[in-house]
């Protein structure tokens, strides 16, 4: 049994199946993003520094390690798949509500 069949016991067809597949891909990207966040948080990635030349006690946060370029790629893929999921689902709803609707430019 596929992961999709286990996750979604109902039988999706057409655009709703496509939406479910996009959502499944988004979940994979979210898991990767959580892994990247945990990797960054696991190490010492920032340090507080007292700012000497300010009259009020001020602390500056010094970033020691920045997120890698993978963050933007994984986050972008995650958001894109969620948006595509919504697009497919809404087109499916429109198709059910109006079977003759022109969805060629969507």
N, C-alpha and C positions, 0 to 999 in steps of 0.2 A: 504494500500500500504506500503510495507516495506521501510526502510530507504535507502536500496541499490537501489530499483526501483526509488525512488524519486531523488536520487543523480545521477544515471546513466540512463537516459531515453532510451538509446540504449540497445538492448537485447544482453548481453554477454553470450557466451557459452564456455564450456570446460575450458581450461586453462586461458582464459581471464576473465571468471567469477571468478575463483579462485584468480586471480591477483586482481580483484576489491574488493573481500572480504578481502584479506590481506591488501589492501590499506585502506579500511574502518576501520579495526582493528588498523592500524598504526595511523589513525586520532584520534581514541579514546585515544591511549597512548600519542599522542602529546598534546591533551587537558589536560590530567592528568599532564603532564610535565609542561605545562604553569601554571597550578594551583599550583604546587610545587614551581615554580620560583616566582610566585606572593606572595605566602605565606612567602617565605624567604625574599623577597624584602620589604614586608609590615612592617616588624619589624626592629628594630635596630640590624643589624647583623655584623657590622664592626665599628671600631673606629680608627681615625688617631692618631698616637703618634709621637711626635718629638723625634728624636734620638739625645741624648745629646753628645755622644762621637765622633761624626763625625765633621770634619772641615767645611764641606759645609752643609747648611741646608738640612736635610734629614727627610722625614716623612715615618714612618713605618705604614702599615695598619694592625691593630690587628683584627683578625677574632674572633667574639664573639660567633657565632653560625655556625656550619658547616651544609651542606646539609645532610639530613637523608639518611639512606640506601635505602629508597624508590626511590631516584633519580636514582641510578644505575639500579634497577630493571625496572623501567618505561622506562628509556632511552634505556636499552638493549632490551626490548620488542619492542619499537618503531623502532629501527634500524633493528632488526630481521624481523619484519613484512614488512618493506620497502624492505629489501633484498629479502625476499620470494616473494613479489609482483613482483619485477623485474625478478626473476627466472621464475615464472609462465608466465609472459608476453613474455619473450624471448623464452621460450620453445614453446609458442603458435605461435610465428612468425616463428620459425624453422619448426614447424609442418605444417604450411601453405605453406612455401617455399619448403619443401621436405617432403611429406606425409609418405614416407617410412623411415624417419630418425629414428635411434635407440636412444630414449630418456630414456632408462631403467636405465642408470647410471648417470642421471642428478639429 
